Protein backbone atom coordinates (compact mmCIF):
# COMPACT_ATOMS: atom_id res chain seq x y z
CA UNK A 1 0.00 0.00 0.00
CA UNK A 2 1.22 3.52 -0.85
CA UNK A 3 4.31 2.44 -2.82
CA UNK A 4 7.17 4.95 -2.61
CA UNK A 5 10.74 5.28 -3.87
CA UNK A 6 13.15 6.13 -1.06
CA UNK A 7 16.81 7.12 -1.15
CA UNK A 8 19.61 7.05 1.40
CA UNK A 9 22.40 9.63 1.33
CA UNK A 10 24.18 8.17 4.39
CA UNK A 11 24.85 4.51 3.55
CA UNK A 12 21.44 3.33 4.78
CA UNK A 13 21.35 5.02 8.20
CA UNK A 14 18.43 7.18 7.11
CA UNK A 15 15.97 7.20 4.22
CA UNK A 16 14.01 10.02 2.56
CA UNK A 17 10.99 9.56 0.33
CA UNK A 18 11.63 10.82 -3.19
CA UNK A 19 8.42 9.85 -4.96
CA UNK A 20 5.09 8.33 -4.02
CA UNK A 21 4.52 6.01 -6.97
CA UNK A 22 1.08 4.68 -6.10
CA UNK A 23 -1.46 5.53 -3.44
CA UNK A 24 -3.53 2.48 -2.66
CA UNK A 25 -2.94 -1.25 -3.10
CA UNK A 26 0.44 -2.23 -4.54
CA UNK A 27 2.62 -5.32 -4.63
CA UNK A 28 5.85 -6.46 -6.32
CA UNK A 29 7.91 -3.62 -7.76
CA UNK A 30 11.16 -3.23 -9.68
CA UNK A 31 13.25 -0.10 -10.20
CA UNK A 32 15.63 0.76 -13.05
CA UNK A 33 17.82 3.81 -13.62
CA UNK A 34 17.19 4.91 -17.23
CA UNK A 35 19.59 7.88 -17.29
CA UNK A 36 21.19 10.40 -14.93
CA UNK A 37 17.76 11.89 -14.26
CA UNK A 38 15.18 9.23 -15.12
CA UNK A 39 13.92 6.28 -13.06
CA UNK A 40 11.59 3.57 -14.33
CA UNK A 41 9.31 1.79 -11.88
CA UNK A 42 7.31 -1.33 -12.73
CA UNK A 43 4.79 -2.42 -10.11
CA UNK A 44 1.61 -4.34 -9.46
CA UNK A 45 -1.48 -2.37 -8.46
CA UNK A 46 -5.25 -2.46 -8.57
CA UNK A 47 -8.46 -0.93 -7.36
CA UNK A 48 -9.37 -3.68 -4.88
CA UNK A 49 -6.41 -6.07 -4.97
CA UNK A 50 -2.74 -5.20 -5.47
CA UNK A 51 -2.31 -7.76 -8.26
CA UNK A 52 -4.98 -6.65 -10.77
CA UNK A 53 -2.55 -5.07 -13.26
CA UNK A 54 1.09 -4.24 -13.94
CA UNK A 55 2.12 -0.62 -14.53
CA UNK A 56 5.38 0.93 -15.78
CA UNK A 57 6.03 4.62 -15.08
CA UNK A 58 8.99 6.93 -15.67
CA UNK A 59 9.91 9.62 -13.15
CA UNK A 60 12.29 12.54 -13.57
CA UNK A 61 14.50 13.07 -10.52
CA UNK A 62 14.43 16.84 -11.08
CA UNK A 63 10.76 16.72 -10.04
CA UNK A 64 11.61 15.29 -6.58
CA UNK A 65 12.70 17.11 -3.43
ChimeraX attribute file (.defattr): number of C-alpha atoms within 10 A of each C-alpha:
attribute: neighborCount
match mode: 1-to-1
recipient: residues
	/A:1	11
	/A:2	12
	/A:3	19
	/A:4	14
	/A:5	15
	/A:6	12
	/A:7	14
	/A:8	12
	/A:9	9
	/A:10	8
	/A:11	8
	/A:12	8
	/A:13	7
	/A:14	10
	/A:15	13
	/A:16	12
	/A:17	12
	/A:18	15
	/A:19	17
	/A:20	12
	/A:21	17
	/A:22	16
	/A:23	11
	/A:24	14
	/A:25	17
	/A:26	23
	/A:27	16
	/A:28	12
	/A:29	14
	/A:30	10
	/A:31	14
	/A:32	11
	/A:33	12
	/A:34	12
	/A:35	10
	/A:36	8
	/A:37	11
	/A:38	13
	/A:39	16
	/A:40	15
	/A:41	16
	/A:42	16
	/A:43	20
	/A:44	20
	/A:45	24
	/A:46	16
	/A:47	11
	/A:48	10
	/A:49	13
	/A:50	17
	/A:51	15
	/A:52	13
	/A:53	12
	/A:54	15
	/A:55	11
	/A:56	12
	/A:57	11
	/A:58	15
	/A:59	16
	/A:60	14
	/A:61	14
	/A:62	8
	/A:63	9
	/A:64	10
	/A:65	8
